[in-house]
Structure formats: structure tokens, C-alpha cells
Amino acid sequence: MKLTSEKLPKNPFYASLSQNAVKKQKFFQWKKEKTDHYTHASLVDKALQLLKERIRNGDHLAYFLRGQLYFEEGWYEEALEQFEEIKEKDHQATYQLGVMYYDALGTTLDATVAYCSRQWEPQSQCEGSRHPRAVLRHQGAQRVRKVFPYNFIEWIINKMMKLCFSQAFYWHSEACGNGNLESQGALGLMYLYGQGIRQDTEAALHCLREAAERGNVYAQGNLVEYYYKMKFFTKCVAFSKRIADYDEVHDIPMIAQVTECLPEFISRGMAMASFYHARCLQLGLGITRDEATAKHYYSKACRLNPALADELHSLLIRQRI
């Protein structure tokens, strides 16, 4: 009897693998040819197109997201205009307005200094400065000082800063009224240092304590600093230890999710608490002196925010606290 043979049916698993390999090869070839498809500029442009479409379809959140994209890209004038447009309906926008006026991002202070520099210097020297902040930071302020007395320019800048702080206070108040936790902490600091409002320690502590109780870690860190400077060392030690013992890896994302506070400011609050707790341990203020444990908390403060830890250390040395 003669034996015969025939091909086995194709395994669908191996067939799908080969098809996927072909597709992936085509995709990578296309990606290699379209080198500009994933550039930052093209992605931003696509995001703006998508947000524009969502706005056209009535998505209210897209208005804020577009303003935030402008803000993240450093297009502060466009961001300010977008946030101003929706400030009555979106408390996130009012918070961002507070931030922008406080930091003078695309606001009056920039425009004033830029205007002065353009008025009193040849136009050719001002060309190429697309954004007022470029003039303020790099050229404008220096050029103005060549024409006006130093104290007069300082007077202008201080006056505009006060105006910006006043507007920042207003918008943080609006956002705080809508329940924004970060704005409540910001108001506490503005009251504490008299920025945009008359200095009022009682009001400052009320805002900071309430924000701290609601979970604002940055407000907690600033309360620790206040207790230390007022020499309430026992209170400082007890309060700072609880904050300093937060786990930086797991607690920061969790706190950010629950409170909607920015991780950067949660980290700063933890760094402040760690630093002052270490300081008390090192000097034996309100607690038994323990330099080994103090070193642990100093290390944590530097790990969380090296620049802030250096700044606090220099400040305390100058003030001999």
C-alpha cells in the first residue's frame, strides 16, 4: 500500500503572529520616515486641535485644559486670556489666575517694564523679544536702569508688584470660596507676609490651620516654620515629626490625589517639616538632642527639595536662629 502525505492546517496562533510582525514592521518604517510626527511642537498642535474640537462640541473642561496647556508651554498672555474668559465658571481657572498674578506671569508688571524699555531705547535693541517676560528677565530691567534712577525704577516695580499681589489675593479668595485647598493655604501666606493685603497674623494662622487640617501639606510645613521662628519648639517638634514621617514615595501621590494639591508643593511642605524637625533634634530644642536622627531628617529634606533646604539653612545662619 502506497503512503501519501498532506499539509497540516495552519495554526491560527502562528498566522496571527506573522501578521502582527508585518504590521509592526510597516509601522516602524512609517515612524522612521515621519520623523516630525512625534516632535513636541506637532504634539502640542494636535492637542490644541483636539481641544478646539471638544470646545466646539460643548466640553466645558476643554476651556480650562487649553488655558493650562498655554500656561505649561509658557504662553502666559494666551493663558491669562483663556483663564479670564472662564473665571466665573471654573474655580481651577481662578486659582491659576491667582498664581499668575502672584508670580507676574504675563501680567501688568511685565508689560510695564517692557514698555519702559521700548520707550527709552532704540527699537532695534528690542526686536526679537516676542514675550514681555523675555524683556523683563534678560534685557528690559537693565536697559531701563540706564535711563532712570535706580530708586525710581524700584518704586515702579514695587508699585506694580503690589498691584499684582492684590489681584492674586482677589483670585485666590475667589478660588478659596469655591473650596480650592491650595488657594486657602496661599491666602494664609499672603496674610502672614502682607502680600496683596494688610499683614494679619491672626487671619494668616486661621487660614493656614484650616488648610492644614484639610490636608494641605505645604500649609502644614509653613506652620512648622512659624512655630520654630516663634520659639514654640515643643509644638514645632510634635507637629513637624508627623509631617516629616510621611513616606515620600507612596504618600505624595496619594495626598495629591485626595487633596488635588500639586505634588511639588506637597514635597516642599514635607521638606520644610523635615528640615525644622532636624534642626530641633540637632540643637536639642523641645526634644532631647540626637544628632544621628537629625542627620536622617536633614537628608530627607535635601532629598525632597535640595534648593529649599539650602535656602532655609542659609536663612537661619544669617538670623542666628
Order of alpha helices (4+ residues) and beta strands (2+ residues): alpha-alpha-alpha-alpha-alpha-alpha-alpha-alpha-alpha-alpha-alpha-alpha-alpha-alpha-alpha-alpha
